[in-house]
Amino acid sequence: MRWVFLLLLMLNVFYYVWHQQEAPLRPKEVASLSLFKGARQNIRLLSEGADASSVNESAEAGSQCIYLGGDISRAVAQMIEQRLVSLDIQAQALDHADEASTASYWVKIAPESRRLVDDAVVSRLRQDFPQIKSKIMSCQSIATAE
């Protein structure tokens, strides 16, 4: 056992000497930070993106509405609308007929109230109304009966 230990020790010494004979690595030259600032000034963290949006993103988000509904009846859509209005969320029940001529009802949440509707609100609504779906689309994307 003593010989195995000495053999391993000698191999480690040999390996150390062999690596010391290689050319030492030169430190890398780092480019100045000022060269990169011009192209990357508008980089934001994902968490910043939700809080502070740029002008283009806020205009795009302003035209986006949340729709809750799907294959639900008019009564269910009105109940969802009443629940959202009680939470001070601007909501409107809409009638949408698709190609199969089956009526589906959606509740449109205005862009101004979109910040009030988070995952917790949607999950509570899904507990009470398991058949509802949620979509974020353009406010003009669903044809209404109006």
N, CA and C atoms as an extended XYZ file, in Angstrom:
438
Properties=species:S:1:pos:R:3:atomname:S:1:resname:S:1:resid:I:1 pbc="F F F"
N         0.817       -1.177        0.000 N   MET     1
C         0.000        0.000        0.000 CA  MET     1
C         0.867        1.250        0.000 C   MET     1
N         2.004        1.130        0.676 N   ARG     2
C         2.927        2.243        0.726 CA  ARG     2
C         3.456        2.565       -0.670 C   ARG     2
N         3.686        1.525       -1.476 N   TRP     3
C         4.222        1.735       -2.825 CA  TRP     3
C         3.185        2.394       -3.737 C   TRP     3
N         1.946        2.065       -3.564 N   VAL     4
C         0.888        2.689       -4.375 CA  VAL     4
C         0.792        4.173       -4.037 C   VAL     4
N         0.892        4.482       -2.753 N   PHE     5
C         0.854        5.882       -2.343 CA  PHE     5
C         2.036        6.654       -2.924 C   PHE     5
N         3.228        6.076       -2.860 N   LEU     6
C         4.399        6.754       -3.410 CA  LEU     6
C         4.293        6.905       -4.925 C   LEU     6
N         3.750        5.904       -5.608 N   LEU     7
C         3.568        5.993       -7.054 CA  LEU     7
C         2.606        7.127       -7.411 C   LEU     7
N         1.505        7.245       -6.696 N   LEU     8
C         0.551        8.318       -6.953 CA  LEU     8
C         1.146        9.687       -6.643 C   LEU     8
N         1.942        9.755       -5.597 N   LEU     9
C         2.602       11.008       -5.251 CA  LEU     9
C         3.573       11.418       -6.347 C   LEU     9
N         4.350       10.472       -6.866 N   MET    10
C         5.315       10.768       -7.936 CA  MET    10
C         4.583       11.187       -9.223 C   MET    10
N         3.442       10.544       -9.509 N   LEU    11
C         2.683       10.931      -10.694 CA  LEU    11
C         2.145       12.352      -10.566 C   LEU    11
N         1.707       12.744       -9.384 N   ASN    12
C         1.238       14.113       -9.167 CA  ASN    12
C         2.364       15.124       -9.333 C   ASN    12
N         3.534       14.802       -8.826 N   VAL    13
C         4.685       15.700       -8.980 CA  VAL    13
C         5.043       15.827      -10.454 C   VAL    13
N         5.082       14.709      -11.159 N   PHE    14
C         5.387       14.723      -12.583 CA  PHE    14
C         4.363       15.560      -13.347 C   PHE    14
N         3.092       15.391      -13.034 N   TYR    15
C         2.021       16.139      -13.686 CA  TYR    15
C         2.165       17.634      -13.409 C   TYR    15
N         2.513       18.018      -12.182 N   TYR    16
C         2.705       19.423      -11.821 CA  TYR    16
C         3.863       20.032      -12.605 C   TYR    16
N         4.983       19.328      -12.689 N   VAL    17
C         6.156       19.834      -13.408 CA  VAL    17
C         5.836       19.964      -14.896 C   VAL    17
N         5.117       18.996      -15.425 N   TRP    18
C         4.796       19.003      -16.847 CA  TRP    18
C         3.926       20.229      -17.188 C   TRP    18
N         2.964       20.573      -16.339 N   HIS    19
C         2.120       21.737      -16.594 CA  HIS    19
C         2.851       23.050      -16.368 C   HIS    19
N         3.857       23.067      -15.527 N   GLN    20
C         4.612       24.296      -15.300 CA  GLN    20
C         5.504       24.631      -16.488 C   GLN    20
N         5.861       23.646      -17.294 N   GLN    21
C         6.726       23.892      -18.450 CA  GLN    21
C         5.973       24.526      -19.608 C   GLN    21
N         4.638       24.412      -19.631 N   GLU    22
C         3.863       25.044      -20.685 CA  GLU    22
C         3.960       26.559      -20.536 C   GLU    22
N         3.742       27.263      -21.623 N   ALA    23
C         3.816       28.725      -21.602 CA  ALA    23
C         2.742       29.273      -20.668 C   ALA    23
N         3.097       30.200      -19.822 N   PRO    24
C         2.091       30.768      -18.921 CA  PRO    24
C         1.038       31.553      -19.724 C   PRO    24
N        -0.163       31.513      -19.242 N   LEU    25
C        -1.237       32.218      -19.920 CA  LEU    25
C        -1.111       33.717      -19.708 C   LEU    25
N        -1.353       34.459      -20.772 N   ARG    26
C        -1.329       35.918      -20.666 CA  ARG    26
C        -2.712       36.399      -20.241 C   ARG    26
N        -2.752       37.417      -19.449 N   PRO    27
C        -4.077       37.942      -19.078 CA  PRO    27
C        -4.750       38.558      -20.299 C   PRO    27
N        -6.057       38.378      -20.385 N   LYS    28
C        -6.812       38.923      -21.509 CA  LYS    28
C        -6.931       40.430      -21.363 C   LYS    28
N        -6.915       41.094      -22.487 N   GLU    29
C        -7.154       42.524      -22.470 CA  GLU    29
C        -8.658       42.746      -22.547 C   GLU    29
N        -9.158       43.569      -21.662 N   VAL    30
C       -10.582       43.820      -21.593 CA  VAL    30
C       -10.868       45.150      -22.274 C   VAL    30
N       -11.854       45.140      -23.168 N   ALA    31
C       -12.225       46.369      -23.865 CA  ALA    31
C       -12.918       47.315      -22.890 C   ALA    31
N       -12.811       48.564      -23.171 N   SER    32
C       -13.402       49.576      -22.316 CA  SER    32
C       -14.920       49.470      -22.327 C   SER    32
N       -15.537       49.755      -21.215 N   LEU    33
C       -16.985       49.681      -21.083 CA  LEU    33
C       -17.674       50.752      -21.924 C   LEU    33
N       -16.998       51.847      -22.165 N   SER    34
C       -17.600       52.925      -22.943 CA  SER    34
C       -17.858       52.505      -24.386 C   SER    34
N       -17.142       51.515      -24.906 N   LEU    35
C       -17.384       51.035      -26.265 CA  LEU    35
C       -18.727       50.318      -26.369 C   LEU    35
N       -19.150       49.681      -25.298 N   PHE    36
C       -20.372       48.902      -25.331 CA  PHE    36
C       -21.595       49.698      -24.893 C   PHE    36
N       -21.411       50.822      -24.243 N   LYS    37
C       -22.549       51.563      -23.712 CA  LYS    37
C       -23.472       52.082      -24.799 C   LYS    37
N       -22.934       52.514      -25.908 N   GLY    38
C       -23.761       53.091      -26.960 CA  GLY    38
C       -24.774       52.114      -27.511 C   GLY    38
N       -24.384       50.897      -27.759 N   ALA    39
C       -25.280       49.924      -28.372 CA  ALA    39
C       -26.202       49.267      -27.361 C   ALA    39
N       -25.885       49.304      -26.103 N   ARG    40
C       -26.660       48.540      -25.123 CA  ARG    40
C       -27.250       49.404      -24.012 C   ARG    40
N       -27.561       50.633      -24.302 N   GLN    41
C       -28.122       51.487      -23.261 CA  GLN    41
C       -29.543       51.102      -22.894 C   GLN    41
N       -30.270       50.477      -23.808 N   ASN    42
C       -31.667       50.176      -23.545 CA  ASN    42
C       -31.881       48.737      -23.077 C   ASN    42
N       -30.882       48.117      -22.486 N   ILE    43
C       -31.034       46.779      -21.937 CA  ILE    43
C       -31.703       46.894      -20.573 C   ILE    43
N       -32.754       46.063      -20.380 N   ARG    44
C       -33.460       46.081      -19.110 CA  ARG    44
C       -33.608       44.656      -18.606 C   ARG    44
N       -33.702       44.525      -17.320 N   LEU    45
C       -33.989       43.232      -16.721 CA  LEU    45
C       -35.446       42.875      -16.980 C   LEU    45
N       -35.769       41.582      -16.910 N   LEU    46
C       -37.145       41.167      -17.118 CA  LEU    46
C       -38.072       41.760      -16.071 C   LEU    46
N       -37.580       41.885      -14.853 N   SER    47
C       -38.418       42.459      -13.800 CA  SER    47
C       -38.664       43.943      -14.043 C   SER    47
N       -37.724       44.620      -14.683 N   GLU    48
C       -37.923       46.026      -15.013 CA  GLU    48
C       -38.919       46.183      -16.137 C   GLU    48
N       -38.994       45.204      -17.013 N   GLY    49
C       -39.888       45.281      -18.154 CA  GLY    49
C       -41.337       45.375      -17.742 C   GLY    49
N       -41.704       44.730      -16.650 N   ALA    50
C       -43.091       44.779      -16.198 CA  ALA    50
C       -43.400       46.111      -15.526 C   ALA    50
N       -42.412       46.716      -14.881 N   ASP    51
C       -42.655       47.951      -14.143 CA  ASP    51
C       -42.536       49.193      -15.026 C   ASP    51
N       -41.450       49.302      -15.749 N   ALA    52
C       -41.200       50.499      -16.539 CA  ALA    52
C       -41.161       50.125      -18.005 C   ALA    52
N       -42.257       50.388      -18.724 N   SER    53
C       -42.288       50.025      -20.129 CA  SER    53
C       -41.935       51.224      -20.994 C   SER    53
N       -41.412       50.924      -22.147 N   SER    54
C       -41.041       51.990      -23.065 CA  SER    54
C       -42.295       52.540      -23.725 C   SER    54
N       -42.153       53.582      -24.523 N   VAL    55
C       -43.299       54.230      -25.146 CA  VAL    55
C       -43.982       53.280      -26.122 C   VAL    55
N       -43.213       52.534      -26.903 N   ASN    56
C       -43.798       51.607      -27.865 CA  ASN    56
C       -44.552       50.493      -27.165 C   ASN    56
N       -43.982       49.955      -26.103 N   GLU    57
C       -44.629       48.860      -25.392 CA  GLU    57
C       -45.896       49.330      -24.707 C   GLU    57
N       -45.891       50.549      -24.170 N   SER    58
C       -47.093       51.036      -23.503 CA  SER    58
C       -48.189       51.320      -24.514 C   SER    58
N       -47.835       51.768      -25.699 N   ALA    59
C       -48.848       51.981      -26.730 CA  ALA    59
C       -49.413       50.655      -27.203 C   ALA    59
N       -48.539       49.652      -27.331 N   GLU    60
C       -48.992       48.322      -27.742 CA  GLU    60
C       -49.856       47.699      -26.662 C   GLU    60
N       -49.458       47.840      -25.400 N   ALA    61
C       -50.235       47.278      -24.300 CA  ALA    61
C       -51.556       48.011      -24.153 C   ALA    61
N       -51.606       49.277      -24.546 N   GLY    62
C       -52.838       50.041      -24.472 CA  GLY    62
C       -53.896       49.511      -25.408 C   GLY    62
N       -53.500       48.862      -26.490 N   SER    63
C       -54.473       48.318      -27.429 CA  SER    63
C       -54.760       46.851      -27.164 C   SER    63
N       -54.216       46.280      -26.106 N   GLN    64
C       -54.435       44.886      -25.759 CA  GLN    64
C       -55.482       44.793      -24.654 C   GLN    64
N       -56.427       43.856      -24.834 N   CYS    65
C       -57.459       43.622      -23.830 CA  CYS    65
C       -57.381       42.173      -23.376 C   CYS    65
N       -57.869       41.925      -22.192 N   ILE    66
C       -57.971       40.562      -21.687 CA  ILE    66
C       -59.413       40.113      -21.923 C   ILE    66
N       -59.543       38.917      -22.465 N   TYR    67
C       -60.859       38.341      -22.692 CA  TYR    67
C       -60.994       37.082      -21.844 C   TYR    67
N       -62.082       36.978      -21.134 N   LEU    68
C       -62.408       35.791      -20.344 CA  LEU    68
C       -63.704       35.217      -20.887 C   LEU    68
N       -63.735       33.918      -21.098 N   GLY    69
C       -64.971       33.317      -21.583 CA  GLY    69
C       -64.705       32.113      -22.435 C   GLY    69
N       -65.454       32.033      -23.543 N   GLY    70
C       -65.346       30.891      -24.431 CA  GLY    70
C       -66.706       30.262      -24.601 C   GLY    70
N       -66.793       28.978      -24.391 N   ASP    71
C       -68.052       28.253      -24.539 CA  ASP    71
C       -68.860       28.334      -23.249 C   ASP    71
N       -69.286       29.539      -22.941 N   ILE    72
C       -70.082       29.750      -21.734 CA  ILE    72
C       -71.398       30.402      -22.136 C   ILE    72
N       -72.367       30.342      -21.270 N   SER    73
C       -73.672       30.935      -21.555 CA  SER    73
C       -73.653       32.423      -21.233 C   SER    73
N       -74.710       33.084      -21.685 N   ARG    74
C       -74.814       34.523      -21.437 CA  ARG    74
C       -74.907       34.810      -19.937 C   ARG    74
N       -75.598       33.945      -19.202 N   ALA    75
C       -75.765       34.138      -17.761 CA  ALA    75
C       -74.420       34.050      -17.039 C   ALA    75
N       -73.591       33.081      -17.440 N   VAL    76
C       -72.262       32.941      -16.824 CA  VAL    76
C       -71.407       34.157      -17.159 C   VAL    76
N       -71.484       34.626      -18.410 N   ALA    77
C       -70.709       35.811      -18.802 CA  ALA    77
C       -71.145       37.026      -17.988 C   ALA    77
N       -72.437       37.166      -17.754 N   GLN    78
C       -72.911       38.298      -16.962 CA  GLN    78
C       -72.503       38.167      -15.499 C   GLN    78
N       -72.456       36.941      -14.985 N   MET    79
C       -71.991       36.744      -13.605 CA  MET    79
C       -70.508       37.106      -13.477 C   MET    79
N       -69.716       36.725      -14.458 N   ILE    80
C       -68.289       37.074      -14.447 CA  ILE    80
C       -68.133       38.593      -14.543 C   ILE    80
N       -68.927       39.217      -15.413 N   GLU    81
C       -68.879       40.676      -15.556 CA  GLU    81
C       -69.236       41.360      -14.243 C   GLU    81
N       -70.288       40.886      -13.558 N   GLN    82
C       -70.681       41.485      -12.283 CA  GLN    82
C       -69.588       41.330      -11.236 C   GLN    82
N       -68.953       40.166      -11.209 N   ARG    83
C       -67.891       39.948      -10.233 CA  ARG    83
C       -66.721       40.894      -10.486 C   ARG    83
N       -66.358       41.082      -11.759 N   LEU    84
C       -65.247       41.976      -12.080 CA  LEU    84
C       -65.594       43.426      -11.795 C   LEU    84
N       -66.833       43.830      -12.090 N   VAL    85
C       -67.256       45.205      -11.807 CA  VAL    85
C       -67.243       45.459      -10.307 C   VAL    85
N       -67.567       44.445       -9.511 N   SER    86
C       -67.528       44.621       -8.052 CA  SER    86
C       -66.096       44.801       -7.551 C   SER    86
N       -65.124       44.364       -8.342 N   LEU    87
C       -63.710       44.569       -7.998 CA  LEU    87
C       -63.151       45.853       -8.624 C   LEU    87
N       -64.022       46.726       -9.137 N   ASP    88
C       -63.660       47.977       -9.807 CA  ASP    88
C       -62.832       47.735      -11.065 C   ASP    88
N       -63.163       46.672      -11.772 N   ILE    89
C       -62.507       46.351      -13.039 CA  ILE    89
C       -63.527       46.599      -14.139 C   ILE    89
N       -63.148       47.416      -15.128 N   GLN    90
C       -64.058       47.711      -16.226 CA  GLN    90
C       -64.184       46.478      -17.109 C   GLN    90
N       -65.372       45.887      -17.137 N   ALA    91
C       -65.608       44.673      -17.906 CA  ALA    91
C       -66.910       44.813      -18.673 C   ALA    91
N       -66.970       44.104      -19.813 N   GLN    92
C       -68.154       44.159      -20.652 CA  GLN    92
C       -68.376       42.784      -21.258 C   GLN    92
N       -69.576       42.226      -21.095 N   ALA    93
C       -69.913       40.927      -21.680 CA  ALA    93
C       -70.215       41.121      -23.159 C   ALA    93
N       -69.588       40.278      -23.998 N   LEU    94
C       -69.753       40.373      -25.441 CA  LEU    94
C       -70.257       39.057      -25.997 C   LEU    94
N       -71.014       39.152      -27.082 N   ASP    95
C       -71.537       37.987      -27.787 CA  ASP    95
C       -70.664       37.777      -29.021 C   ASP    95
N       -70.216       36.545      -29.224 N   HIS    96
C       -69.364       36.247      -30.383 CA  HIS    96
C       -69.865       34.975      -31.036 C   HIS    96
N       -70.264       35.071      -32.288 N   ALA    97
C       -70.714       33.885      -33.026 CA  ALA    97
C       -69.606       33.458      -33.974 C   ALA    97
N       -69.233       32.190      -33.913 N   ASP    98
C       -68.174       31.704      -34.790 CA  ASP    98
C       -68.779       31.047      -36.026 C   ASP    98
N       -67.928       30.392      -36.850 N   GLU    99
C       -68.341       29.814      -38.119 CA  GLU    99
C       -69.390       28.715      -37.946 C   GLU    99
N       -69.348       27.971      -36.862 N   ALA   100
C       -70.288       26.875      -36.636 CA  ALA   100
C       -71.624       27.389      -36.110 C   ALA   100
N       -71.792       28.685      -36.098 N   SER   101
C       -72.996       29.376      -35.631 CA  SER   101
C       -73.382       28.995      -34.204 C   SER   101
N       -72.390       28.656      -33.397 N   THR   102
C       -72.638       28.456      -31.972 CA  THR   102
C       -72.197       29.717      -31.258 C   THR   102
N       -73.062       30.213      -30.425 N   ALA   103
C       -72.759       31.466      -29.726 CA  ALA   103
C       -71.810       31.193      -28.575 C   ALA   103
N       -70.805       32.012      -28.480 N   SER   104
C       -69.916       31.962      -27.330 CA  SER   104
C       -69.848       33.365      -26.761 C   SER   104
N       -69.702       33.444      -25.479 N   TYR   105
C       -69.708       34.733      -24.810 CA  TYR   105
C       -68.349       34.985      -24.181 C   TYR   105
N       -67.907       36.215      -24.295 N   TRP   106
C       -66.624       36.628      -23.750 CA  TRP   106
C       -66.849       37.862      -22.907 C   TRP   106
N       -66.036       38.015      -21.893 N   VAL   107
C       -66.052       39.218      -21.066 CA  VAL   107
C       -64.771       39.974      -21.385 C   VAL   107
N       -64.939       41.172      -21.910 N   LYS   108
C       -63.809       42.007      -22.314 CA  LYS   108
C       -63.413       42.901      -21.147 C   LYS   108
N       -62.135       42.845      -20.797 N   ILE   109
C       -61.611       43.692      -19.733 CA  ILE   109
C       -60.832       44.817      -20.399 C   ILE   109
N       -61.222       46.032      -20.104 N   ALA   110
C       -60.645       47.207      -20.754 CA  ALA   110
C       -59.154       47.323      -20.458 C   ALA   110
N       -58.402       47.937      -21.385 N   PRO   111
C       -56.955       48.083      -21.166 CA  PRO   111
C       -56.613       48.884      -19.907 C   PRO   111
N       -57.492       49.801      -19.523 N   GLU   112
C       -57.235       50.598      -18.322 CA  GLU   112
C       -57.280       49.737      -17.058 C   GLU   112
N       -58.073       48.675      -17.100 N   SER   113
C       -58.225       47.803      -15.932 CA  SER   113
C       -57.322       46.583      -16.001 C   SER   113
N       -56.533       46.479      -17.042 N   ARG   114
C       -55.720       45.282      -17.239 CA  ARG   114
C       -54.721       45.076      -16.099 C   ARG   114
N       -54.220       46.150      -15.536 N   ARG   115
C       -53.248       46.026      -14.443 CA  ARG   115
C       -53.870       45.467      -13.166 C   ARG   115
N       -55.195       45.591      -13.037 N   LEU   116
C       -55.893       45.074      -11.858 CA  LEU   116
C       -56.146       43.575      -11.936 C   LEU   116
N       -56.100       43.034      -13.147 N   VAL   117
C       -56.382       41.609      -13.339 CA  VAL   117
C       -55.056       40.865      -13.353 C   VAL   117
N       -54.780       40.151      -12.287 N   ASP   118
C       -53.552       39.363      -12.216 CA  ASP   118
C       -53.911       37.887      -12.207 C   ASP   118
N       -52.900       37.053      -12.062 N   ASP   119
C       -53.124       35.601      -12.077 CA  ASP   119
C       -54.024       35.137      -10.937 C   ASP   119
N       -53.957       35.820       -9.807 N   ALA   120
C       -54.786       35.421       -8.666 CA  ALA   120
C       -56.270       35.626       -8.970 C   ALA   120
N       -56.604       36.747       -9.612 N   VAL   121
C       -58.001       37.018       -9.945 CA  VAL   121
C       -58.513       35.994      -10.953 C   VAL   121
N       -57.702       35.707      -11.972 N   VAL   122
C       -58.109       34.745      -12.994 CA  VAL   122
C       -58.238       33.345      -12.396 C   VAL   122
N       -57.330       32.960      -11.506 N   SER   123
C       -57.418       31.621      -10.910 CA  SER   123
C       -58.648       31.495      -10.004 C   SER   123
N       -59.015       32.570       -9.299 N   ARG   124
C       -60.238       32.524       -8.484 CA  ARG   124
C       -61.472       32.397       -9.359 C   ARG   124
N       -61.472       33.087      -10.505 N   LEU   125
C       -62.602       32.966      -11.423 CA  LEU   125
C       -62.669       31.561      -12.017 C   LEU   125
N       -61.507       30.969      -12.295 N   ARG   126
C       -61.488       29.605      -12.850 CA  ARG   126
C       -61.949       28.570      -11.824 C   ARG   126
N       -61.752       28.848      -10.549 N   GLN   127
C       -62.265       27.927       -9.530 CA  GLN   127
C       -63.785       27.930       -9.527 C   GLN   127
N       -64.378       29.115       -9.694 N   ASP   128
C       -65.831       29.218       -9.689 CA  ASP   128
C       -66.449       28.856      -11.039 C   ASP   128
N       -65.726       29.176      -12.118 N   PHE   129
C       -66.205       28.891      -13.472 CA  PHE   129
C       -65.115       28.126      -14.220 C   PHE   129
N       -65.046       26.805      -14.066 N   PRO   130
C       -63.929       26.041      -14.633 CA  PRO   130
C       -63.892       26.013      -16.163 C   PRO   130
N       -64.978       26.384      -16.830 N   GLN   131
C       -65.008       26.311      -18.280 CA  GLN   131
C       -64.462       27.565      -18.963 C   GLN   131
N       -64.108       28.590      -18.207 N   ILE   132
C       -63.659       29.831      -18.859 CA  ILE   132
C       -62.204       29.706      -19.308 C   ILE   132
N       -61.911       30.448      -20.356 N   LYS   133
C       -60.562       30.563      -20.898 CA  LYS   133
C       -60.175       32.030      -20.824 C   LYS   133
N       -58.881       32.294      -20.797 N   SER   134
C       -58.433       33.686      -20.797 CA  SER   134
C       -57.474       33.886      -21.953 C   SER   134
N       -57.632       35.021      -22.621 N   LYS   135
C       -56.780       35.364      -23.757 CA  LYS   135
C       -56.445       36.845      -23.681 C   LYS   135
N       -55.248       37.175      -24.149 N   ILE   136
C       -54.851       38.569      -24.293 CA  ILE   136
C       -54.741       38.819      -25.785 C   ILE   136
N       -55.630       39.673      -26.291 N   MET   137
C       -55.673       39.950      -27.721 CA  MET   137
C       -55.907       41.434      -27.938 C   MET   137
N       -55.857       41.806      -29.195 N   SER   138
C       -56.161       43.181      -29.553 CA  SER   138
C       -57.612       43.473      -29.192 C   SER   138
N       -57.889       44.679      -28.792 N   CYS   139
C       -59.243       45.023      -28.377 CA  CYS   139
C       -60.223       44.963      -29.534 C   CYS   139
N       -59.750       44.952      -30.763 N   GLN   140
C       -60.626       44.918      -31.926 CA  GLN   140
C       -60.727       43.526      -32.531 C   GLN   140
N       -60.165       42.464      -31.893 N   SER   141
C       -60.056       41.175      -32.559 CA  SER   141
C       -61.310       40.325      -32.505 C   SER   141
N       -62.196       40.546      -31.571 N   ILE   142
C       -63.411       39.732      -31.490 CA  ILE   142
C       -64.561       40.536      -32.057 C   ILE   142
N       -65.251       39.952      -33.034 N   ALA   143
C       -66.398       40.621      -33.629 CA  ALA   143
C       -67.559       40.597      -32.644 C   ALA   143
N       -68.136       41.733      -32.429 N   THR   144
C       -69.242       41.814      -31.468 CA  THR   144
C       -70.548       42.020      -32.205 C   THR   144
N       -71.643       41.872      -31.503 N   ALA   145
C       -72.962       42.051      -32.087 CA  ALA   145
C       -73.320       43.518      -32.235 C   ALA   145
N       -72.519       44.412      -31.702 N   GLU   146
C       -72.810       45.859      -31.745 CA  GLU   146
C       -72.630       46.413      -33.121 C   GLU   146
